[in-house]
Amino acid sequence: MFSMQDLSRKIGVPYYRIVYAHQTGRLPEPSRWKNQRVYDDGDVERAREYFRSCADRAERSEGNEGTQP
């Protein structure tokens, strides 16, 4: 089990982006223990994949700047 701080370090994303992804429903809420989010290996992989896809979309959109009339 990992804390949000651990997750943030593991996937290289600031904690506030993880919180925002949870609040907006883009990343499922993990289990809680004593009112703290706790992440298992599956949660880590889901978060890693979500933020990787966000980065991929950002790269693609940056590459298309100035190409449309």
SVG drawing of the C-alpha trace seen along z (x, -y; Angstrom):
<svg xmlns="http://www.w3.org/2000/svg" viewBox="-16 -30 26 34">
<polyline fill="none" stroke="black" stroke-width="0.4" points="0.0,0.0 1.2,-3.4 0.3,-7.0 -0.4,-9.7 3.0,-11.1 4.5,-7.7 2.3,-7.5 3.4,-11.0 7.1,-10.0 6.6,-6.7 4.9,-8.2 6.6,-11.6 3.4,-13.7 2.8,-16.4 0.3,-15.3 -2.2,-18.2 -2.6,-16.8 -3.5,-13.4 -6.1,-15.1 -7.6,-17.0 -7.9,-13.8 -9.8,-12.2 -12.0,-15.2 -13.0,-15.4 -13.6,-11.7 -10.9,-11.1 -9.0,-8.7 -11.0,-6.3 -10.8,-6.8 -8.6,-4.2 -9.4,-2.6 -9.2,-4.6 -7.7,-3.8 -8.3,-6.3 -9.7,-8.8 -6.5,-8.7 -6.2,-7.4 -4.1,-4.3 -3.0,-2.9 -2.2,0.6 -0.1,1.8 -3.2,1.7 -4.0,-1.9 -0.4,-2.9 -0.6,-1.4 -3.9,-3.0 -2.6,-6.4 0.6,-5.9 -1.4,-5.0 -3.8,-8.0 -1.0,-10.5 1.0,-9.0 -2.0,-9.3 -2.4,-13.0 1.2,-13.6 0.8,-11.9 -2.3,-14.0 -0.4,-17.2 2.6,-16.2 0.2,-15.5 -1.6,-18.8 1.7,-20.7 2.9,-19.1 -0.2,-20.3 0.1,-24.0 0.3,-26.2 -0.6,-23.5 -4.3,-24.3 -5.5,-27.3"/>
</svg>
